[in-house]
Amino acid sequence: MSTTLLTLALIFTQLSLLAFGGGNSVLPEMQRQVVTVHGWMSAADFAALFALAQAAPGPNLMIVPLIGWHVAGWPGLLVTSLAKFVPSSLLTLGVLHLWQRFADRPWRRHLQAGLVPVTVGLVAASAWLVGSSVATAPLWVLILAAGALGSLFTRWHPLWLLAGGALVGIVFGS
């Protein structure tokens, strides 16, 4: 068990320090580590935990403690939570000081502009990864596409999109 906890700590500390643009940007690597590398759960289980975490109130990375719980119970929940949130918080505090100190420098504006497409790409990869692991039938692909288009082109609250997808799944699903 202690080897598993150490492995969880190392994985989530690394992910913590790589999460540019929010935690969802590291979902592909998180899924790769948890599903492919260590085999702690299936891709469908990962997607289900992600959906549960997104439906719950609170931070958008509630999947982290859920993975810890799934892998190693209460100790796993504690280790993954601390490993994911403490290093990035400490780094953010340090970088924020420098960011404010160099607010008027042109390189700062260029750095920020360069990080935007990287962040968008990482978040898009996360969406693709989670979507492709759950959209295994034509109906699920249709629901996924409708939800994505609805969130892109309307101002509907995401809960309405979730409710619509759930209703379609209940009525037409097998």
N, CA and C atoms as a LAMMPS dump frame, in Angstrom:
ITEM: TIMESTEP
0
ITEM: NUMBER OF ATOMS
522
ITEM: BOX BOUNDS ff ff ff
-5.0000000000000000e+02 5.0000000000000000e+02
-5.0000000000000000e+02 5.0000000000000000e+02
-5.0000000000000000e+02 5.0000000000000000e+02
ITEM: ATOMS id mol type element x y z
1 1 1 N 0.826 -1.203 0
2 1 2 C 0 0 0
3 1 3 C 0.865 1.261 0
4 2 1 N 1.98 1.253 0.752
5 2 2 C 2.796 2.461 0.818
6 2 3 C 3.436 2.779 -0.527
7 3 1 N 3.752 1.749 -1.328
8 3 2 C 4.288 1.99 -2.67
9 3 3 C 3.228 2.65 -3.546
10 4 1 N 1.998 2.206 -3.417
11 4 2 C 0.905 2.806 -4.183
12 4 3 C 0.712 4.264 -3.785
13 5 1 N 0.75 4.545 -2.486
14 5 2 C 0.586 5.93 -2.02
15 5 3 C 1.725 6.812 -2.512
16 6 1 N 2.933 6.295 -2.491
17 6 2 C 4.078 7.064 -2.997
18 6 3 C 3.923 7.323 -4.495
19 7 1 N 3.498 6.313 -5.227
20 7 2 C 3.271 6.475 -6.666
21 7 3 C 2.191 7.522 -6.925
22 8 1 N 1.092 7.455 -6.182
23 8 2 C 0.034 8.467 -6.311
24 8 3 C 0.581 9.86 -6.025
25 9 1 N 1.374 9.985 -4.961
26 9 2 C 1.943 11.29 -4.606
27 9 3 C 2.824 11.828 -5.727
28 10 1 N 3.659 10.991 -6.297
29 10 2 C 4.554 11.438 -7.372
30 10 3 C 3.771 11.84 -8.623
31 11 1 N 2.806 11.025 -8.999
32 11 2 C 2.009 11.327 -10.195
33 11 3 C 1.272 12.645 -10.026
34 12 1 N 0.575 12.815 -8.91
35 12 2 C -0.26 13.996 -8.758
36 12 3 C 0.54 15.252 -8.426
37 13 1 N 1.738 15.104 -7.877
38 13 2 C 2.612 16.268 -7.709
39 13 3 C 3.072 16.764 -9.075
40 14 1 N 3.469 15.839 -9.942
41 14 2 C 3.866 16.223 -11.299
42 14 3 C 2.705 16.89 -12.036
43 15 1 N 1.533 16.285 -11.947
44 15 2 C 0.366 16.858 -12.616
45 15 3 C 0.039 18.241 -12.06
46 16 1 N 0.224 18.41 -10.773
47 16 2 C -0.04 19.697 -10.136
48 16 3 C 0.819 20.796 -10.756
49 17 1 N 2.067 20.478 -11.019
50 17 2 C 2.995 21.48 -11.531
51 17 3 C 2.884 21.67 -13.041
52 18 1 N 2.162 20.796 -13.716
53 18 2 C 1.997 20.891 -15.173
54 18 3 C 0.652 21.469 -15.598
55 19 1 N -0.233 21.727 -14.675
56 19 2 C -1.615 22.09 -14.995
57 19 3 C -1.755 23.553 -15.389
58 20 1 N -1.289 23.9 -16.574
59 20 2 C -1.468 25.253 -17.09
60 20 3 C -2.892 25.42 -17.587
61 21 1 N -3.532 26.491 -17.199
62 21 2 C -4.878 26.78 -17.676
63 21 3 C -5.953 26.012 -16.932
64 22 1 N -5.621 25.473 -15.793
65 22 2 C -6.6 24.74 -15.006
66 22 3 C -6.326 23.254 -15.015
67 23 1 N -6.923 22.594 -14.082
68 23 2 C -6.679 21.169 -13.896
69 23 3 C -7.109 20.299 -15.046
70 24 1 N -8.136 20.709 -15.775
71 24 2 C -8.604 19.873 -16.885
72 24 3 C -7.558 19.733 -17.986
73 25 1 N -6.566 20.62 -18.006
74 25 2 C -5.531 20.528 -19.036
75 25 3 C -4.643 19.3 -18.848
76 26 1 N -4.619 18.711 -17.653
77 26 2 C -3.789 17.522 -17.42
78 26 3 C -4.602 16.229 -17.39
79 27 1 N -5.886 16.3 -17.724
80 27 2 C -6.716 15.097 -17.718
81 27 3 C -6.18 13.985 -18.624
82 28 1 N -5.676 14.294 -19.833
83 28 2 C -5.16 13.194 -20.652
84 28 3 C -4.015 12.438 -19.97
85 29 1 N -3.097 13.171 -19.372
86 29 2 C -1.986 12.507 -18.691
87 29 3 C -2.465 11.799 -17.427
88 30 1 N -3.402 12.401 -16.725
89 30 2 C -3.967 11.764 -15.537
90 30 3 C -4.617 10.43 -15.929
91 31 1 N -5.397 10.464 -16.994
92 31 2 C -6.064 9.25 -17.463
93 31 3 C -5.039 8.22 -17.926
94 32 1 N -4.001 8.653 -18.614
95 32 2 C -2.964 7.739 -19.09
96 32 3 C -2.272 7.047 -17.91
97 33 1 N -1.933 7.829 -16.897
98 33 2 C -1.254 7.257 -15.735
99 33 3 C -2.145 6.271 -14.979
100 34 1 N -3.386 6.689 -14.74
101 34 2 C -4.292 5.898 -13.904
102 34 3 C -4.815 4.666 -14.638
103 35 1 N -5.087 4.809 -15.93
104 35 2 C -5.693 3.711 -16.699
105 35 3 C -4.632 2.864 -17.394
106 36 1 N -3.801 3.5 -18.207
107 36 2 C -2.881 2.762 -19.062
108 36 3 C -1.621 2.303 -18.322
109 37 1 N -0.965 3.224 -17.637
110 37 2 C 0.316 2.892 -17.014
111 37 3 C 0.14 1.98 -15.803
112 38 1 N -0.763 2.351 -14.895
113 38 2 C -0.888 1.603 -13.641
114 38 3 C -2.075 0.638 -13.599
115 39 1 N -3.039 0.796 -14.504
116 39 2 C -4.173 -0.117 -14.567
117 39 3 C -5.054 -0.11 -13.326
118 40 1 N -5.155 1.026 -12.673
119 40 2 C -5.955 1.125 -11.458
120 40 3 C -7.452 1.16 -11.738
121 41 1 N -7.829 1.504 -12.977
122 41 2 C -9.246 1.524 -13.372
123 41 3 C -9.335 1.51 -14.884
124 42 1 N -10.527 1.279 -15.402
125 42 2 C -10.741 1.296 -16.85
126 42 3 C -10.991 2.729 -17.318
127 43 1 N -10.918 2.932 -18.628
128 43 2 C -11.206 4.251 -19.198
129 43 3 C -12.65 4.654 -18.917
130 44 1 N -13.56 3.695 -18.946
131 44 2 C -14.967 3.993 -18.647
132 44 3 C -15.135 4.4 -17.184
133 45 1 N -14.42 3.726 -16.279
134 45 2 C -14.48 4.114 -14.864
135 45 3 C -13.929 5.523 -14.667
136 46 1 N -12.835 5.836 -15.355
137 46 2 C -12.254 7.179 -15.272
138 46 3 C -13.269 8.219 -15.749
139 47 1 N -13.911 7.95 -16.874
140 47 2 C -14.908 8.88 -17.409
141 47 3 C -16.085 9.033 -16.444
142 48 1 N -16.488 7.938 -15.814
143 48 2 C -17.592 8.008 -14.852
144 48 3 C -17.199 8.845 -13.638
145 49 1 N -15.973 8.676 -13.143
146 49 2 C -15.512 9.502 -12.022
147 49 3 C -15.432 10.966 -12.427
148 50 1 N -14.988 11.213 -13.664
149 50 2 C -14.921 12.59 -14.155
150 50 3 C -16.316 13.208 -14.197
151 51 1 N -17.276 12.461 -14.713
152 51 2 C -18.656 12.968 -14.787
153 51 3 C -19.203 13.241 -13.39
154 52 1 N -18.958 12.339 -12.474
155 52 2 C -19.411 12.53 -11.096
156 52 3 C -18.765 13.772 -10.485
157 53 1 N -17.471 13.936 -10.719
158 53 2 C -16.761 15.099 -10.174
159 53 3 C -17.279 16.403 -10.769
160 54 1 N -17.606 16.398 -12.049
161 54 2 C -18.105 17.615 -12.694
162 54 3 C -19.513 17.957 -12.231
163 55 1 N -20.294 16.944 -11.884
164 55 2 C -21.664 17.191 -11.432
165 55 3 C -21.707 17.688 -9.988
166 56 1 N -20.667 17.398 -9.233
167 56 2 C -20.634 17.802 -7.817
168 56 3 C -20.268 19.277 -7.699
169 57 1 N -20.794 19.945 -6.688
170 57 2 C -20.384 21.327 -6.46
171 57 3 C -18.94 21.364 -5.965
172 58 1 N -18.28 22.458 -6.226
173 58 2 C -16.909 22.611 -5.758
174 58 3 C -15.935 22.742 -6.912
175 59 1 N -14.655 22.585 -6.619
176 59 2 C -13.627 22.76 -7.652
177 59 3 C -13.808 21.78 -8.795
178 60 1 N -13.33 22.16 -9.978
179 60 2 C -13.526 21.308 -11.143
180 60 3 C -12.607 20.082 -11.134
181 61 1 N -11.729 19.974 -10.167
182 61 2 C -10.858 18.809 -10.109
183 61 3 C -11.195 17.875 -8.96
184 62 1 N -12.464 17.734 -8.68
185 62 2 C -12.889 16.794 -7.645
186 62 3 C -12.58 15.359 -8.051
187 63 1 N -12.196 15.151 -9.312
188 63 2 C -11.825 13.814 -9.754
189 63 3 C -10.574 13.324 -9.033
190 64 1 N -9.705 14.236 -8.623
191 64 2 C -8.449 13.845 -7.981
192 64 3 C -8.69 13.057 -6.688
193 65 1 N -9.46 13.6 -5.73
194 65 2 C -9.713 12.784 -4.54
195 65 3 C -10.509 11.512 -4.844
196 66 1 N -11.376 11.551 -5.865
197 66 2 C -12.121 10.339 -6.222
198 66 3 C -11.188 9.244 -6.728
199 67 1 N -10.182 9.632 -7.502
200 67 2 C -9.202 8.647 -7.972
201 67 3 C -8.436 8.091 -6.775
202 68 1 N -8 8.971 -5.885
203 68 2 C -7.285 8.513 -4.696
204 68 3 C -8.11 7.544 -3.881
205 69 1 N -9.391 7.858 -3.71
206 69 2 C -10.308 6.984 -2.966
207 69 3 C -10.445 5.634 -3.657
208 70 1 N -10.624 5.67 -4.977
209 70 2 C -10.793 4.44 -5.758
210 70 3 C -9.553 3.544 -5.654
211 71 1 N -8.378 4.148 -5.682
212 71 2 C -7.137 3.382 -5.702
213 71 3 C -6.725 2.902 -4.308
214 72 1 N -6.852 3.785 -3.295
215 72 2 C -6.277 3.43 -1.981
216 72 3 C -7.121 3.881 -0.792
217 73 1 N -8.415 4.089 -0.984
218 73 2 C -9.276 4.457 0.137
219 73 3 C -8.946 5.83 0.704
220 74 1 N -9.196 6.001 1.998
221 74 2 C -8.97 7.301 2.642
222 74 3 C -7.533 7.791 2.512
223 75 1 N -6.529 6.944 2.736
224 75 2 C -5.151 7.434 2.563
225 75 3 C -4.895 7.927 1.128
226 76 1 N -5.435 7.234 0.143
227 76 2 C -5.275 7.662 -1.253
228 76 3 C -5.941 8.992 -1.52
229 77 1 N -7.132 9.171 -0.96
230 77 2 C -7.843 10.444 -1.111
231 77 3 C -7 11.586 -0.55
232 78 1 N -6.444 11.394 0.632
233 78 2 C -5.637 12.437 1.268
234 78 3 C -4.357 12.707 0.485
235 79 1 N -3.662 11.65 0.072
236 79 2 C -2.397 11.815 -0.643
237 79 3 C -2.612 12.507 -1.987
238 80 1 N -3.586 12.056 -2.764
239 80 2 C -3.805 12.676 -4.077
240 80 3 C -4.234 14.13 -3.939
241 81 1 N -5.074 14.42 -2.959
242 81 2 C -5.532 15.796 -2.764
243 81 3 C -4.375 16.716 -2.408
244 82 1 N -3.569 16.314 -1.449
245 82 2 C -2.432 17.138 -1.049
246 82 3 C -1.419 17.276 -2.187
247 83 1 N -1.141 16.163 -2.873
248 83 2 C -0.154 16.189 -3.949
249 83 3 C -0.615 17.036 -5.121
250 84 1 N -1.909 17.069 -5.39
251 84 2 C -2.408 17.841 -6.536
252 84 3 C -2.561 19.318 -6.228
253 85 1 N -2.972 19.651 -5.013
254 85 2 C -3.33 21.041 -4.75
255 85 3 C -2.251 21.852 -4.033
256 86 1 N -1.413 21.248 -3.225
257 86 2 C -0.413 22.015 -2.473
258 86 3 C 0.729 22.523 -3.361
259 87 1 N 1.393 21.669 -4.17
260 87 2 C 2.513 22.193 -4.972
261 87 3 C 2.111 23.32 -5.925
262 88 1 N 0.994 23.165 -6.613
263 88 2 C 0.585 24.213 -7.56
264 88 3 C 0.188 25.491 -6.831
265 89 1 N -0.382 25.358 -5.648
266 89 2 C -0.746 26.551 -4.872
267 89 3 C 0.501 27.304 -4.433
268 90 1 N 1.504 26.583 -3.966
269 90 2 C 2.756 27.231 -3.56
270 90 3 C 3.458 27.871 -4.756
271 91 1 N 3.488 27.165 -5.88
272 91 2 C 4.093 27.719 -7.09
273 91 3 C 3.339 28.96 -7.554
274 92 1 N 2.021 28.914 -7.489
275 92 2 C 1.208 30.066 -7.902
276 92 3 C 1.518 31.289 -7.048
277 93 1 N 1.643 31.091 -5.759
278 93 2 C 1.976 32.216 -4.883
279 93 3 C 3.314 32.843 -5.247
280 94 1 N 4.305 32.013 -5.538
281 94 2 C 5.615 32.526 -5.923
282 94 3 C 5.591 33.231 -7.264
283 95 1 N 4.935 32.622 -8.232
284 95 2 C 4.873 33.208 -9.573
285 95 3 C 4.029 34.486 -9.571
286 96 1 N 2.981 34.514 -8.781
287 96 2 C 2.144 35.712 -8.703
288 96 3 C 2.952 36.923 -8.27
289 97 1 N 3.84 36.723 -7.327
290 97 2 C 4.704 37.819 -6.881
291 97 3 C 5.55 38.333 -8.047
292 98 1 N 6.166 37.426 -8.795
293 98 2 C 6.974 37.834 -9.945
294 98 3 C 6.107 38.43 -11.058
295 99 1 N 4.936 37.855 -11.261
296 99 2 C 4.021 38.315 -12.316
297 99 3 C 3.637 39.775 -12.075
298 100 1 N 3.346 40.108 -10.836
299 100 2 C 2.99 41.485 -10.491
300 100 3 C 4.204 42.402 -10.568
301 101 1 N 5.351 41.877 -10.216
302 101 2 C 6.58 42.683 -10.228
303 101 3 C 6.957 43.111 -11.646
304 102 1 N 6.69 42.242 -12.619
305 102 2 C 7.063 42.522 -14.002
306 102 3 C 5.837 42.829 -14.877
307 103 1 N 4.833 43.461 -14.3
308 103 2 C 3.57 43.721 -15
309 103 3 C 3.738 44.571 -16.246
310 104 1 N 4.709 45.438 -16.266
311 104 2 C 4.863 46.364 -17.394
312 104 3 C 5.851 45.872 -18.455
313 105 1 N 6.358 44.69 -18.325
314 105 2 C 7.353 44.169 -19.277
315 105 3 C 6.685 43.548 -20.492
316 106 1 N 7.214 43.825 -21.68
317 106 2 C 6.622 43.251 -22.9
318 106 3 C 6.694 41.725 -22.946
319 107 1 N 7.736 41.126 -22.409
320 107 2 C 7.865 39.673 -22.455
321 107 3 C 6.72 38.992 -21.714
322 108 1 N 6.204 39.659 -20.694
323 108 2 C 5.097 39.07 -19.937
324 108 3 C 3.856 38.934 -20.82
325 109 1 N 3.577 39.968 -21.586
326 109 2 C 2.419 39.943 -22.491
327 109 3 C 2.592 38.84 -23.543
328 110 1 N 3.82 38.686 -24.072
329 110 2 C 4.08 37.643 -25.074
330 110 3 C 3.978 36.24 -24.468
331 111 1 N 4.48 36.098 -23.267
332 111 2 C 4.382 34.808 -22.584
333 111 3 C 2.924 34.426 -22.368
334 112 1 N 2.139 35.369 -21.907
335 112 2 C 0.72 35.111 -21.668
336 112 3 C 0.005 34.771 -22.974
337 113 1 N 0.313 35.493 -24.034
338 113 2 C -0.32 35.217 -25.328
339 113 3 C 0.078 33.839 -25.852
340 114 1 N 1.305 33.418 -25.587
341 114 2 C 1.759 32.103 -26.043
342 114 3 C 1.158 30.95 -25.26
343 115 1 N 0.818 31.203 -24.004
344 115 2 C 0.238 30.138 -23.19
345 115 3 C -1.235 29.881 -23.502
346 116 1 N -1.907 30.861 -24.091
347 116 2 C -3.336 30.698 -24.387
348 116 3 C -3.594 29.537 -25.345
349 117 1 N -2.931 29.458 -26.515
350 117 2 C -3.219 28.331 -27.401
351 117 3 C -2.789 26.982 -26.813
352 118 1 N -1.729 26.972 -26.023
353 118 2 C -1.316 25.732 -25.37
354 118 3 C -2.421 25.25 -24.433
355 119 1 N -2.954 26.169 -23.654
356 119 2 C -4.015 25.833 -22.707
357 119 3 C -5.259 25.344 -23.438
358 120 1 N -5.652 26.024 -24.491
359 120 2 C -6.826 25.611 -25.266
360 120 3 C -6.607 24.213 -25.844
361 121 1 N -5.413 23.949 -26.351
362 121 2 C -5.111 22.628 -26.897
363 121 3 C -5.169 21.534 -25.846
364 122 1 N -4.647 21.815 -24.658
365 122 2 C -4.675 20.823 -23.585
366 122 3 C -6.1 20.545 -23.119
367 123 1 N -6.906 21.582 -23.016
368 123 2 C -8.299 21.392 -22.607
369 123 3 C -9.07 20.639 -23.698
370 124 1 N -8.805 20.951 -24.965
371 124 2 C -9.46 20.226 -26.068
372 124 3 C -9.055 18.754 -26.061
373 125 1 N -7.785 18.474 -25.78
374 125 2 C -7.338 17.077 -25.691
375 125 3 C -8.057 16.36 -24.553
376 126 1 N -8.27 17.056 -23.456
377 126 2 C -8.999 16.468 -22.331
378 126 3 C -10.428 16.124 -22.731
379 127 1 N -11.077 17.049 -23.416
380 127 2 C -12.45 16.815 -23.858
381 127 3 C -12.509 15.613 -24.806
382 128 1 N -11.553 15.539 -25.714
383 128 2 C -11.518 14.43 -26.664
384 128 3 C -11.318 13.101 -25.938
385 129 1 N -10.403 13.087 -24.989
386 129 2 C -10.097 11.865 -24.25
387 129 3 C -11.308 11.348 -23.487
388 130 1 N -11.942 12.218 -22.727
389 130 2 C -13.101 11.796 -21.942
390 130 3 C -14.263 11.44 -22.864
391 131 1 N -14.493 12.253 -23.879
392 131 2 C -15.593 11.99 -24.808
393 131 3 C -15.432 10.686 -25.562
394 132 1 N -14.225 10.411 -26.033
395 132 2 C -14.025 9.186 -26.816
396 132 3 C -14.127 7.922 -25.966
397 133 1 N -13.913 8.034 -24.673
398 133 2 C -14.021 6.832 -23.843
399 133 3 C -15.465 6.511 -23.47
400 134 1 N -16.379 7.476 -23.622
401 134 2 C -17.779 7.203 -23.278
402 134 3 C -18.694 7.144 -24.497
403 135 1 N -18.313 7.754 -25.588
404 135 2 C -19.157 7.762 -26.789
405 135 3 C -18.858 6.511 -27.603
406 136 1 N -19.391 5.39 -27.138
407 136 2 C -19.098 4.099 -27.769
408 136 3 C -20.224 3.582 -28.652
409 137 1 N -21.316 4.315 -28.746
410 137 2 C -22.447 3.923 -29.588
411 137 3 C -22.939 5.177 -30.309
412 138 1 N -23.604 5.005 -31.456
413 138 2 C -24.049 6.183 -32.219
414 138 3 C -24.893 7.173 -31.4
415 139 1 N -25.778 6.669 -30.546
416 139 2 C -26.604 7.564 -29.737
417 139 3 C -25.741 8.396 -28.797
418 140 1 N -24.725 7.766 -28.192
419 140 2 C -23.867 8.49 -27.249
420 140 3 C -23.025 9.523 -27.988
421 141 1 N -22.599 9.205 -29.207
422 141 2 C -21.853 10.176 -30.023
423 141 3 C -22.749 11.371 -30.332
424 142 1 N -24.014 11.104 -30.69
425 142 2 C -24.966 12.173 -30.982
426 142 3 C -25.197 13.059 -29.751
427 143 1 N -25.373 12.444 -28.585
428 143 2 C -25.578 13.212 -27.351
429 143 3 C -24.337 14.04 -27.046
430 144 1 N -23.161 13.454 -27.199
431 144 2 C -21.913 14.172 -26.962
432 144 3 C -21.781 15.366 -27.9
433 145 1 N -22.033 15.148 -29.181
434 145 2 C -21.933 16.238 -30.162
435 145 3 C -22.957 17.33 -29.878
436 146 1 N -24.18 16.941 -29.553
437 146 2 C -25.213 17.937 -29.248
438 146 3 C -24.846 18.743 -28.002
439 147 1 N -24.319 18.078 -26.994
440 147 2 C -23.897 18.784 -25.788
441 147 3 C -22.75 19.743 -26.054
442 148 1 N -21.773 19.296 -26.838
443 148 2 C -20.637 20.158 -27.176
444 148 3 C -21.092 21.368 -27.982
445 149 1 N -21.921 21.129 -28.997
446 149 2 C -22.414 22.25 -29.813
447 149 3 C -23.3 23.176 -28.996
448 150 1 N -24.118 22.595 -28.129
449 150 2 C -24.961 23.418 -27.267
450 150 3 C -24.15 24.311 -26.348
451 151 1 N -23.057 23.786 -25.821
452 151 2 C -22.237 24.608 -24.932
453 151 3 C -21.439 25.654 -25.699
454 152 1 N -21.119 25.367 -26.949
455 152 2 C -20.363 26.33 -27.755
456 152 3 C -21.229 27.451 -28.32
457 153 1 N -22.439 27.131 -28.739
458 153 2 C -23.222 28.084 -29.512
459 153 3 C -24.473 28.613 -28.823
460 154 1 N -24.706 28.215 -27.595
461 154 2 C -25.847 28.764 -26.859
462 154 3 C -25.372 29.281 -25.509
463 155 1 N -26.259 29.951 -24.833
464 155 2 C -25.954 30.42 -23.484
465 155 3 C -26.701 29.588 -22.45
466 156 1 N -27.075 28.381 -22.831
467 156 2 C -27.79 27.503 -21.91
468 156 3 C -26.871 27.105 -20.772
469 157 1 N -27.448 26.994 -19.612
470 157 2 C -26.694 26.548 -18.451
471 157 3 C -26.29 25.087 -18.673
472 158 1 N -25.065 24.708 -18.303
473 158 2 C -24.622 23.324 -18.511
474 158 3 C -25.535 22.274 -17.874
475 159 1 N -26.198 22.621 -16.78
476 159 2 C -27.098 21.646 -16.167
477 159 3 C -28.271 21.315 -17.079
478 160 1 N -28.743 22.286 -17.875
479 160 2 C -29.814 22.003 -18.834
480 160 3 C -29.319 21.049 -19.917
481 161 1 N -28.069 21.255 -20.358
482 161 2 C -27.498 20.352 -21.361
483 161 3 C -27.341 18.944 -20.789
484 162 1 N -26.883 18.855 -19.549
485 162 2 C -26.766 17.543 -18.892
486 162 3 C -28.128 16.872 -18.753
487 163 1 N -29.108 17.647 -18.331
488 163 2 C -30.454 17.094 -18.173
489 163 3 C -31.007 16.618 -19.516
490 164 1 N -30.772 17.397 -20.562
491 164 2 C -31.231 16.992 -21.895
492 164 3 C -30.568 15.711 -22.358
493 165 1 N -29.255 15.616 -22.165
494 165 2 C -28.539 14.401 -22.536
495 165 3 C -29.024 13.195 -21.744
496 166 1 N -29.255 13.409 -20.446
497 166 2 C -29.756 12.315 -19.604
498 166 3 C -31.135 11.87 -20.06
499 167 1 N -31.999 12.827 -20.377
500 167 2 C -33.352 12.501 -20.827
501 167 3 C -33.321 11.714 -22.134
502 168 1 N -32.504 12.161 -23.078
503 168 2 C -32.389 11.441 -24.352
504 168 3 C -31.841 10.026 -24.105
505 169 1 N -30.867 9.915 -23.22
506 169 2 C -30.301 8.599 -22.895
507 169 3 C -31.33 7.673 -22.266
508 170 1 N -32.165 8.222 -21.379
509 170 2 C -33.195 7.421 -20.739
510 170 3 C -34.259 6.962 -21.73
511 171 1 N -34.699 7.898 -22.583
512 171 2 C -35.776 7.583 -23.511
513 171 3 C -35.312 6.676 -24.657
514 172 1 N -34.145 6.962 -25.238
515 172 2 C -33.716 6.251 -26.438
516 172 3 C -32.592 5.264 -26.212
517 173 1 N -31.975 5.265 -25.039
518 173 2 C -30.836 4.383 -24.761
519 173 3 C -31.257 2.949 -24.599
520 174 1 N -30.267 2.101 -24.683
521 174 2 C -30.576 0.67 -24.557
522 174 3 C -30.197 0.148 -23.201
